[in-house]
């Protein structure tokens, strides 16, 4: 599940549409998830953001978030509802701004599907993170701009320090270009 409905306030423009190495950040995230063998890839995007058509052409199941201003929890809830509709065994929560995420890392998160697993970096466990279907009820309880970090307490961690970098500012965009292009 690619969470891509954020307002990108620090960047000042939709980071989802930033183009790096010939693709937008959200297209890149969908592609990496597909390369990992995750299916279906659910992309939760801001309603009216103009991203739905291109993501559908990539094969993503697009969910429009009319309540994106609430924060990340609204996107998580909508994505989990979509995952339930397709009877997914679990979900990998990821954002589009962690440009160092790889298909291998996403697959490693899913190697023990009975329990949650998060990405270990910067002394914490965060996203991308895998949650089995047994976690869906807890994910549906999230509110506001709070993600699922509390649900990762005690979870298995797959360490990848490169994931500490995400795109939030124009300087980050320039750094990401240097990394990817």
VEXLUMVO-118254 format. One record per residue: residue in one letter; chain; x, y, z of N, C-alpha, C, O in turn. Coordinates in nm, 2 decimals, m for minus. Layout:
# VEXLUMVO-118254
a, A, X, Y, Z, X, Y, Z, X, Y, Z, X, Y, Z
...
***
This chain:
# VEXLUMVO-118254
x, A, 0.08, m0.12, 0.00, 0.00, 0.00, 0.00, 0.09, 0.12, 0.00, 0.16, 0.15, 0.10
x, A, 0.08, 0.20, m0.11, 0.16, 0.32, m0.12, 0.08, 0.44, m0.07, m0.03, 0.47, m0.13
x, A, 0.12, 0.50, 0.04, 0.05, 0.62, 0.09, 0.10, 0.74, 0.03, 0.22, 0.78, 0.05
x, A, 0.02, 0.81, m0.06, 0.07, 0.92, m0.14, m0.04, 1.03, m0.14, m0.06, 1.09, m0.25
x, A, m0.10, 1.06, m0.03, m0.21, 1.16, m0.03, m0.16, 1.28, 0.06, m0.25, 1.37, 0.08
x, A, m0.04, 1.29, 0.10, 0.01, 1.39, 0.19, 0.01, 1.53, 0.12, 0.01, 1.54, m0.01
x, A, 0.01, 1.63, 0.20, 0.01, 1.77, 0.15, 0.14, 1.82, 0.11, 0.15, 1.93, 0.04
x, A, 0.25, 1.76, 0.14, 0.39, 1.80, 0.11, 0.41, 1.95, 0.15, 0.47, 2.03, 0.07
x, A, 0.37, 1.98, 0.27, 0.38, 2.12, 0.32, 0.53, 2.17, 0.32, 0.55, 2.28, 0.28
x, A, 0.62, 2.09, 0.37, 0.76, 2.13, 0.37, 0.82, 2.16, 0.23, 0.90, 2.25, 0.22
x, A, 0.78, 2.08, 0.14, 0.83, 2.09, 0.00, 0.76, 2.21, m0.07, 0.82, 2.27, m0.15
x, A, 0.64, 2.23, m0.04, 0.56, 2.34, m0.10, 0.50, 2.31, m0.23, 0.44, 2.39, m0.30
x, A, 0.51, 2.18, m0.27, 0.45, 2.13, m0.40, 0.43, 1.98, m0.38, 0.50, 1.92, m0.29
x, A, 0.34, 1.92, m0.45, 0.31, 1.78, m0.43, 0.44, 1.69, m0.46, 0.48, 1.68, m0.57
x, A, 0.49, 1.63, m0.35, 0.61, 1.55, m0.37, 0.58, 1.43, m0.46, 0.67, 1.37, m0.52
x, A, 0.45, 1.38, m0.45, 0.42, 1.27, m0.53, 0.45, 1.28, m0.68, 0.47, 1.18, m0.75
x, A, 0.44, 1.41, m0.73, 0.46, 1.43, m0.87, 0.60, 1.47, m0.91, 0.63, 1.50, m1.02
x, A, 0.69, 1.48, m0.81, 0.83, 1.51, m0.84, 0.89, 1.40, m0.93, 0.87, 1.28, m0.90
x, A, 0.95, 1.44, m1.04, 1.01, 1.34, m1.13, 1.15, 1.32, m1.11, 1.23, 1.41, m1.10
x, A, 1.19, 1.19, m1.09, 1.33, 1.15, m1.07, 1.35, 1.03, m1.16, 1.28, 0.94, m1.16
x, A, 1.46, 1.04, m1.24, 1.50, 0.93, m1.33, 1.38, 0.89, m1.42, 1.36, 0.77, m1.45
x, A, 1.30, 0.99, m1.47, 1.20, 0.96, m1.56, 1.06, 0.92, m1.51, 0.97, 0.89, m1.59
x, A, 1.05, 0.91, m1.38, 0.92, 0.87, m1.32, 0.89, 0.95, m1.20, 0.98, 1.00, m1.13
x, A, 0.76, 0.97, m1.17, 0.72, 1.04, m1.04, 0.76, 0.96, m0.92, 0.77, 0.84, m0.93
x, A, 0.77, 1.02, m0.81, 0.79, 0.95, m0.68, 0.69, 0.84, m0.66, 0.72, 0.73, m0.62
x, A, 0.56, 0.87, m0.68, 0.46, 0.77, m0.66, 0.46, 0.66, m0.76, 0.44, 0.54, m0.72
x, A, 0.49, 0.69, m0.88, 0.51, 0.58, m0.98, 0.63, 0.49, m0.95, 0.62, 0.37, m0.96
x, A, 0.73, 0.55, m0.90, 0.85, 0.47, m0.86, 0.82, 0.38, m0.74, 0.85, 0.26, m0.75
x, A, 0.74, 0.43, m0.64, 0.70, 0.35, m0.53, 0.62, 0.23, m0.58, 0.63, 0.12, m0.53
x, A, 0.52, 0.26, m0.66, 0.43, 0.15, m0.72, 0.52, 0.05, m0.79, 0.50, m0.07, m0.77
x, A, 0.61, 0.09, m0.87, 0.70, 0.00, m0.95, 0.78, m0.09, m0.86, 0.79, m0.21, m0.88
x, A, 0.84, m0.03, m0.75, 0.93, m0.11, m0.66, 0.84, m0.21, m0.59, 0.88, m0.32, m0.57
x, A, 0.72, m0.17, m0.55, 0.63, m0.27, m0.48, 0.60, m0.38, m0.58, 0.59, m0.50, m0.54
x, A, 0.57, m0.35, m0.70, 0.54, m0.45, m0.80, 0.66, m0.54, m0.82, 0.64, m0.67, m0.83
x, A, 0.78, m0.49, m0.83, 0.90, m0.57, m0.85, 0.92, m0.66, m0.73, 0.98, m0.77, m0.75
x, A, 0.87, m0.62, m0.61, 0.88, m0.71, m0.49, 0.78, m0.82, m0.50, 0.79, m0.91, m0.42
x, A, 0.69, m0.82, m0.59, 0.59, m0.92, m0.60, 0.47, m0.90, m0.52, 0.39, m0.98, m0.50
x, A, 0.46, m0.77, m0.47, 0.34, m0.74, m0.39, 0.22, m0.71, m0.48, 0.23, m0.64, m0.58
x, A, 0.11, m0.78, m0.45, m0.01, m0.76, m0.54, m0.14, m0.78, m0.46, m0.14, m0.87, m0.37
x, A, m0.24, m0.70, m0.48, m0.23, m0.58, m0.57, m0.16, m0.47, m0.50, m0.15, m0.47, m0.37
x, A, m0.10, m0.38, m0.57, m0.04, m0.26, m0.51, m0.16, m0.16, m0.50, m0.21, m0.11, m0.61
x, A, m0.19, m0.12, m0.38, m0.29, m0.02, m0.36, m0.22, 0.12, m0.34, m0.13, 0.13, m0.26
x, A, m0.26, 0.21, m0.42, m0.21, 0.35, m0.41, m0.32, 0.44, m0.36, m0.42, 0.46, m0.42
x, A, m0.29, 0.50, m0.24, m0.39, 0.59, m0.18, m0.34, 0.73, m0.21, m0.23, 0.77, m0.16
x, A, m0.42, 0.80, m0.29, m0.38, 0.94, m0.33, m0.49, 1.04, m0.30, m0.60, 1.00, m0.27
x, A, m0.45, 1.16, m0.29, m0.54, 1.27, m0.26, m0.64, 1.29, m0.38, m0.60, 1.29, m0.49
x, A, m0.76, 1.30, m0.34, m0.87, 1.32, m0.44, m0.84, 1.45, m0.51, m0.80, 1.55, m0.45
x, A, m0.86, 1.45, m0.64, m0.83, 1.57, m0.72, m0.69, 1.60, m0.75, m0.65, 1.70, m0.81
x, A, m0.60, 1.51, m0.71, m0.46, 1.53, m0.74, m0.41, 1.49, m0.87, m0.29, 1.52, m0.91
x, A, m0.49, 1.43, m0.95, m0.46, 1.40, m1.09, m0.36, 1.28, m1.11, m0.30, 1.26, m1.22
x, A, m0.35, 1.20, m1.01, m0.26, 1.08, m1.02, m0.32, 0.95, m1.05, m0.25, 0.86, m1.09
x, A, m0.45, 0.94, m1.04, m0.52, 0.82, m1.05, m0.50, 0.74, m1.18, m0.47, 0.63, m1.19
x, A, m0.51, 0.82, m1.29, m0.51, 0.75, m1.43, m0.37, 0.69, m1.45, m0.36, 0.58, m1.50
x, A, m0.26, 0.76, m1.42, m0.13, 0.71, m1.45, m0.10, 0.59, m1.36, m0.04, 0.49, m1.41
x, A, m0.15, 0.59, m1.24, m0.12, 0.48, m1.15, m0.21, 0.36, m1.19, m0.16, 0.24, m1.18
x, A, m0.33, 0.38, m1.24, m0.41, 0.27, m1.29, m0.35, 0.21, m1.41, m0.35, 0.08, m1.42
x, A, m0.29, 0.29, m1.49, m0.22, 0.23, m1.61, m0.10, 0.15, m1.57, m0.06, 0.06, m1.65
x, A, m0.04, 0.18, m1.46, 0.07, 0.09, m1.41, 0.02, m0.04, m1.34, 0.10, m0.12, m1.31
x, A, m0.11, m0.05, m1.32, m0.17, m0.17, m1.26, m0.20, m0.15, m1.12, m0.23, m0.25, m1.05
x, A, m0.19, m0.03, m1.06, m0.22, m0.01, m0.92, m0.37, 0.00, m0.90, m0.45, 0.04, m0.99
x, A, m0.42, m0.05, m0.79, m0.55, m0.03, m0.74, m0.55, 0.11, m0.67, m0.50, 0.12, m0.56
x, A, m0.62, 0.21, m0.73, m0.61, 0.35, m0.68, m0.73, 0.37, m0.59, m0.84, 0.34, m0.62
x, A, m0.70, 0.43, m0.47, m0.80, 0.47, m0.38, m0.78, 0.62, m0.36, m0.68, 0.67, m0.32
x, A, m0.89, 0.69, m0.38, m0.89, 0.84, m0.36, m0.93, 0.87, m0.22, m1.03, 0.83, m0.16
x, A, m0.84, 0.96, m0.16, m0.87, 1.00, m0.02, m0.92, 1.14, m0.02, m0.85, 1.24, m0.04
x, A, m1.05, 1.15, 0.01, m1.12, 1.28, 0.02, m1.09, 1.34, 0.16, m1.13, 1.46, 0.18
x, A, m1.03, 1.27, 0.25, m1.00, 1.32, 0.38, m0.85, 1.33, 0.41, m0.81, 1.31, 0.53
x, A, m0.78, 1.36, 0.31, m0.63, 1.36, 0.32, m0.58, 1.46, 0.42, m0.48, 1.44, 0.49
x, A, m0.65, 1.57, 0.44, m0.61, 1.67, 0.53, m0.61, 1.62, 0.68, m0.55, 1.69, 0.76
x, A, m0.68, 1.51, 0.71, m0.68, 1.46, 0.84, m0.54, 1.41, 0.88, m0.50, 1.42, 1.00
x, A, m0.47, 1.36, 0.78, m0.34, 1.31, 0.81, m0.32, 1.17, 0.76, m0.41, 1.11, 0.69
x, A, m0.21, 1.11, 0.79, m0.18, 0.97, 0.73, m0.27, 0.86, 0.77, m0.29, 0.77, 0.70
x, A, m0.33, 0.88, 0.89, m0.43, 0.77, 0.94, m0.54, 0.75, 0.84, m0.59, 0.64, 0.82
x, A, m0.59, 0.86, 0.78, m0.71, 0.85, 0.69, m0.67, 0.76, 0.57, m0.74, 0.68, 0.52
x, A, m0.54, 0.78, 0.52, m0.50, 0.70, 0.41, m0.48, 0.56, 0.45, m0.51, 0.46, 0.37
x, A, m0.42, 0.53, 0.57, m0.41, 0.40, 0.61, m0.54, 0.32, 0.62, m0.56, 0.21, 0.57
x, A, m0.64, 0.39, 0.68, m0.77, 0.33, 0.69, m0.83, 0.29, 0.56, m0.88, 0.18, 0.54
x, A, m0.82, 0.39, 0.46, m0.88, 0.36, 0.33, m0.81, 0.25, 0.26, m0.87, 0.16, 0.20
x, A, m0.67, 0.25, 0.27, m0.60, 0.14, 0.21, m0.63, 0.00, 0.27, m0.63, m0.10, 0.20
x, A, m0.64, 0.00, 0.40, m0.68, m0.13, 0.47, m0.82, m0.17, 0.43, m0.84, m0.29, 0.41
x, A, m0.91, m0.08, 0.42, m1.04, m0.12, 0.37, m1.03, m0.18, 0.23, m1.10, m0.28, 0.20
x, A, m0.95, m0.12, 0.14, m0.93, m0.18, 0.01, m0.87, m0.32, 0.02, m0.90, m0.41, m0.06
x, A, m0.77, m0.33, 0.11, m0.70, m0.46, 0.12, m0.80, m0.57, 0.17, m0.79, m0.68, 0.13
x, A, m0.89, m0.53, 0.26, m0.99, m0.62, 0.31, m1.08, m0.67, 0.19, m1.12, m0.78, 0.18
x, A, m1.12, m0.57, 0.11, m1.21, m0.60, m0.01, m1.14, m0.71, m0.10, m1.21, m0.79, m0.16
x, A, m1.01, m0.70, m0.12, m0.95, m0.80, m0.20, m0.89, m0.92, m0.13, m0.82, m1.00, m0.18
x, A, m0.93, m0.93, 0.00, m0.89, m1.04, 0.09, m0.74, m1.06, 0.09, m0.69, m1.17, 0.09
x, A, m0.67, m0.95, 0.11, m0.52, m0.95, 0.12, m0.48, m1.02, 0.25, m0.55, m1.00, 0.36
x, A, m0.38, m1.10, 0.25, m0.33, m1.17, 0.37, m0.25, m1.07, 0.46, m0.22, m1.10, 0.58
x, A, m0.22, m0.95, 0.41, m0.15, m0.85, 0.48, m0.12, m0.73, 0.39, m0.15, m0.73, 0.28
x, A, m0.06, m0.63, 0.45, m0.02, m0.51, 0.37, 0.12, m0.47, 0.41, 0.16, m0.48, 0.52
x, A, 0.19, m0.41, 0.31, 0.31, m0.34, 0.34, 0.28, m0.19, 0.32, 0.24, m0.15, 0.22
x, A, 0.29, m0.12, 0.43, 0.27, 0.03, 0.43, 0.40, 0.09, 0.39, 0.51, 0.07, 0.45
x, A, 0.39, 0.18, 0.29, 0.51, 0.25, 0.24, 0.46, 0.39, 0.19, 0.35, 0.41, 0.15
x, A, 0.55, 0.48, 0.19, 0.53, 0.61, 0.13, 0.60, 0.63, 0.00, 0.68, 0.54, m0.03
x, A, 0.58, 0.73, m0.07, 0.65, 0.75, m0.20, 0.78, 0.83, m0.18, 0.85, 0.85, m0.28
x, A, 0.81, 0.88, m0.06, 0.92, 0.97, m0.05, 1.05, 0.91, 0.00, 1.15, 0.97, 0.01
x, A, 1.05, 0.78, 0.02, 1.17, 0.71, 0.07, 1.24, 0.64, m0.06, 1.21, 0.53, m0.09
x, A, 1.32, 0.72, m0.13, 1.37, 0.68, m0.26, 1.47, 0.56, m0.25, 1.50, 0.50, m0.35
x, A, 1.52, 0.53, m0.13, 1.62, 0.42, m0.12, 1.55, 0.29, m0.10, 1.62, 0.19, m0.09
x, A, 1.42, 0.28, m0.09, 1.35, 0.15, m0.07, 1.37, 0.06, m0.20, 1.37, 0.11, m0.31
x, A, 1.40, m0.06, m0.17, 1.42, m0.16, m0.28, 1.32, m0.27, m0.27, 1.26, m0.30, m0.17
x, A, 1.30, m0.34, m0.38, 1.22, m0.46, m0.39, 1.27, m0.57, m0.29, 1.19, m0.63, m0.22
x, A, 1.40, m0.58, m0.28, 1.45, m0.68, m0.19, 1.42, m0.65, m0.04, 1.38, m0.74, 0.03
x, A, 1.42, m0.52, m0.01, 1.38, m0.48, 0.13, 1.24, m0.51, 0.15, 1.20, m0.56, 0.26
x, A, 1.15, m0.48, 0.06, 1.01, m0.50, 0.08, 0.98, m0.65, 0.09, 0.90, m0.70, 0.17
x, A, 1.05, m0.74, 0.01, 1.03, m0.88, 0.03, 1.08, m0.93, 0.16, 1.02, m1.02, 0.22
x, A, 1.19, m0.87, 0.21, 1.24, m0.91, 0.35, 1.14, m0.88, 0.46, 1.14, m0.96, 0.56
x, A, 1.07, m0.78, 0.44, 0.96, m0.74, 0.54, 0.86, m0.85, 0.55, 0.80, m0.87, 0.66
x, A, 0.83, m0.92, 0.44, 0.72, m1.02, 0.43, 0.77, m1.16, 0.46, 0.69, m1.26, 0.44
x, A, 0.89, m1.19, 0.50, 0.94, m1.32, 0.52, 0.88, m1.40, 0.64, 0.88, m1.52, 0.64
x, A, 0.82, m1.33, 0.73, 0.76, m1.40, 0.85, 0.62, m1.34, 0.86, 0.59, m1.26, 0.94
x, A, 0.53, m1.39, 0.77, 0.40, m1.32, 0.76, 0.30, m1.33, 0.88, 0.20, m1.27, 0.87
x, A, 0.34, m1.41, 0.98, 0.25, m1.42, 1.09, 0.25, m1.29, 1.18, 0.15, m1.27, 1.25
x, A, 0.35, m1.21, 1.17, 0.36, m1.09, 1.26, 0.41, m0.97, 1.19, 0.46, m0.98, 1.08
x, A, 0.39, m0.86, 1.25, 0.44, m0.73, 1.18, 0.59, m0.73, 1.18, 0.66, m0.79, 1.25
x, A, 0.64, m0.65, 1.08, 0.78, m0.62, 1.06, 0.80, m0.48, 1.01, 0.72, m0.44, 0.92
x, A, 0.90, m0.41, 1.06, 0.92, m0.28, 1.02, 1.06, m0.26, 0.97, 1.15, m0.35, 0.99
x, A, 1.09, m0.14, 0.92, 1.22, m0.11, 0.87, 1.30, m0.04, 0.98, 1.25, 0.06, 1.04
x, A, 1.42, m0.09, 1.01, 1.50, m0.03, 1.11, 1.60, 0.07, 1.06, 1.68, 0.03, 0.97
x, A, 1.59, 0.19, 1.10, 1.68, 0.30, 1.06, 1.68, 0.41, 1.16, 1.57, 0.43, 1.23
x, A, 1.79, 0.48, 1.18, 1.79, 0.60, 1.26, 1.75, 0.57, 1.41, 1.69, 0.65, 1.47
x, A, 1.78, 0.45, 1.45, 1.75, 0.41, 1.59, 1.60, 0.38, 1.62, 1.56, 0.38, 1.73
x, A, 1.52, 0.36, 1.51, 1.38, 0.34, 1.53, 1.33, 0.23, 1.43, 1.41, 0.19, 1.35
x, A, 1.21, 0.18, 1.45, 1.15, 0.09, 1.36, 1.03, 0.16, 1.30, 0.94, 0.21, 1.37
x, A, 1.03, 0.17, 1.16, 0.92, 0.25, 1.10, 0.88, 0.19, 0.97, 0.89, 0.07, 0.95
x, A, 0.83, 0.27, 0.88, 0.79, 0.23, 0.75, 0.91, 0.23, 0.65, 1.00, 0.31, 0.67
x, A, 0.90, 0.15, 0.54, 0.80, 0.05, 0.51, 0.79, m0.05, 0.62, 0.88, m0.09, 0.69
x, A, 0.66, m0.10, 0.64, 0.63, m0.20, 0.74, 0.53, m0.29, 0.69, 0.44, m0.26, 0.61
x, A, 0.54, m0.42, 0.73, 0.44, m0.52, 0.69, 0.35, m0.55, 0.81, 0.40, m0.56, 0.93
x, A, 0.22, m0.56, 0.78, 0.12, m0.59, 0.88, 0.03, m0.70, 0.83, m0.02, m0.69, 0.72
x, A, 0.02, m0.82, 0.90, m0.07, m0.92, 0.86, m0.21, m0.88, 0.88, m0.24, m0.78, 0.95
x, A, m0.30, m0.95, 0.81, m0.44, m0.92, 0.82, m0.49, m0.91, 0.96, m0.59, m0.84, 0.99
x, A, m0.43, m0.99, 1.05, m0.47, m0.99, 1.19, m0.45, m0.85, 1.25, m0.51, m0.82, 1.36
x, A, m0.37, m0.76, 1.19, m0.35, m0.62, 1.24, m0.44, m0.52, 1.18, m0.44, m0.41, 1.22
x, A, m0.53, m0.57, 1.08, m0.61, m0.47, 1.01, m0.70, m0.39, 1.11, m0.72, m0.27, 1.09
x, A, m0.76, m0.46, 1.21, m0.85, m0.39, 1.30, m0.78, m0.28, 1.37, m0.84, m0.17, 1.39
x, A, m0.66, m0.30, 1.42, m0.58, m0.20, 1.49, m0.54, m0.09, 1.39, m0.55, 0.03, 1.43
x, A, m0.51, m0.12, 1.27, m0.48, m0.01, 1.17, m0.60, 0.07, 1.14, m0.59, 0.19, 1.12
x, A, m0.72, 0.01, 1.14, m0.84, 0.09, 1.12, m0.88, 0.18, 1.23, m0.96, 0.27, 1.21
x, A, m0.81, 0.17, 1.35, m0.84, 0.26, 1.46, m0.75, 0.38, 1.46, m0.77, 0.47, 1.54
x, A, m0.65, 0.39, 1.37, m0.56, 0.50, 1.37, m0.64, 0.63, 1.34, m0.73, 0.63, 1.26
x, A, m0.60, 0.74, 1.40, m0.66, 0.87, 1.38, m0.56, 0.98, 1.36, m0.45, 0.97, 1.41
x, A, m0.60, 1.08, 1.29, m0.52, 1.20, 1.27, m0.39, 1.18, 1.19, m0.39, 1.10, 1.10
x, A, m0.29, 1.25, 1.23, m0.16, 1.24, 1.16, m0.06, 1.15, 1.23, 0.06, 1.17, 1.23
x, A, m0.12, 1.04, 1.28, m0.04, 0.94, 1.35, m0.04, 0.81, 1.26, m0.14, 0.76, 1.22
x, A, 0.08, 0.77, 1.23, 0.09, 0.65, 1.15, 0.09, 0.52, 1.24, 0.03, 0.53, 1.35
x, A, 0.14, 0.42, 1.20, 0.13, 0.29, 1.27, 0.26, 0.25, 1.35, 0.27, 0.14, 1.39
x, A, 0.34, 0.35, 1.38, 0.46, 0.33, 1.46, 0.44, 0.25, 1.59, 0.51, 0.16, 1.62
x, A, 0.33, 0.29, 1.66, 0.30, 0.23, 1.79, 0.27, 0.08, 1.77, 0.30, 0.00, 1.86
x, A, 0.22, 0.04, 1.66, 0.19, m0.10, 1.63, 0.31, m0.18, 1.60, 0.31, m0.30, 1.59
x, A, 0.43, m0.11, 1.58, 0.55, m0.18, 1.55, 0.64, m0.21, 1.67, 0.74, m0.26, 1.66
x, A, 0.59, m0.17, 1.79, 0.66, m0.19, 1.92, 0.68, m0.34, 1.93, 0.59, m0.42, 1.94
x, A, 0.81, m0.39, 1.94, 0.84, m0.53, 1.95, 0.84, m0.61, 1.82, 0.86, m0.73, 1.82
x, A, 0.81, m0.54, 1.71, 0.80, m0.61, 1.58, 0.95, m0.64, 1.53, 1.04, m0.58, 1.57
x, A, 0.95, m0.74, 1.45, 1.08, m0.77, 1.38, 1.12, m0.66, 1.30, 1.04, m0.59, 1.23
x, A, 1.25, m0.62, 1.30, 1.30, m0.51, 1.22, 1.40, m0.56, 1.12, 1.48, m0.65, 1.14
x, A, 1.38, m0.50, 1.00, 1.47, m0.53, 0.89, 1.55, m0.40, 0.87, 1.50, m0.30, 0.82
x, A, 1.68, m0.41, 0.91, 1.76, m0.29, 0.91, 1.81, m0.24, 0.77, 1.86, m0.32, 0.70
x, A, 1.79, m0.11, 0.75, 1.83, m0.05, 0.62, 1.85, 0.10, 0.65, 1.75, 0.17, 0.64
x, A, 1.97, 0.14, 0.69, 1.99, 0.28, 0.73, 1.96, 0.38, 0.62, 1.92, 0.49, 0.64
x, A, 1.97, 0.34, 0.49, 1.94, 0.43, 0.38, 1.80, 0.48, 0.38, 1.77, 0.59, 0.32
x, A, 1.71, 0.41, 0.45, 1.57, 0.45, 0.45, 1.54, 0.57, 0.54, 1.43, 0.63, 0.55
x, A, 1.65, 0.61, 0.62, 1.63, 0.73, 0.70, 1.62, 0.86, 0.61, 1.57, 0.96, 0.66
x, A, 1.66, 0.85, 0.49, 1.65, 0.96, 0.40, 1.51, 0.96, 0.33, 1.48, 0.86, 0.27
x, A, 1.44, 1.07, 0.34, 1.32, 1.09, 0.26, 1.31, 1.23, 0.20, 1.38, 1.32, 0.25
x, A, 1.23, 1.24, 0.10, 1.22, 1.37, 0.03, 1.12, 1.46, 0.10, 1.00, 1.44, 0.09
x, A, 1.17, 1.57, 0.16, 1.08, 1.66, 0.23, 1.10, 1.81, 0.18, 1.01, 1.89, 0.20
x, A, 1.22, 1.84, 0.13, 1.26, 1.97, 0.09, 1.32, 1.97, m0.05, 1.35, 1.87, m0.10
x, A, 1.34, 2.09, m0.10, 1.40, 2.10, m0.23, 1.54, 2.05, m0.23, 1.59, 1.99, m0.32
x, A, 1.61, 2.07, m0.11, 1.75, 2.01, m0.10, 1.74, 1.86, m0.10, 1.83, 1.80, m0.16
x, A, 1.64, 1.80, m0.05, 1.62, 1.65, m0.05, 1.60, 1.61, m0.20, 1.65, 1.50, m0.24
x, A, 1.52, 1.69, m0.27, 1.49, 1.65, m0.41, 1.63, 1.65, m0.49, 1.65, 1.56, m0.57
x, A, 1.71, 1.75, m0.47, 1.84, 1.76, m0.53, 1.93, 1.64, m0.49, 1.99, 1.58, m0.58
x, A, 1.93, 1.60, m0.37, 2.00, 1.49, m0.32, 1.95, 1.36, m0.38, 2.03, 1.27, m0.43
x, A, 1.82, 1.34, m0.39, 1.76, 1.22, m0.45, 1.79, 1.21, m0.60, 1.82, 1.11, m0.65
x, A, 1.80, 1.33, m0.67, 1.84, 1.33, m0.81, 1.98, 1.28, m0.82, 2.01, 1.20, m0.91
x, A, 2.07, 1.32, m0.73, 2.21, 1.28, m0.74, 2.22, 1.12, m0.71, 2.30, 1.06, m0.77
x, A, 2.13, 1.07, m0.63, 2.13, 0.93, m0.60, 2.08, 0.84, m0.71, 2.13, 0.74, m0.74
x, A, 1.98, 0.89, m0.78, 1.90, 0.81, m0.87, 1.94, 0.84, m1.02, 1.91, 0.75, m1.10
x, A, 1.99, 0.95, m1.05, 2.01, 0.99, m1.19, 2.15, 0.98, m1.23, 2.18, 1.00, m1.35
***
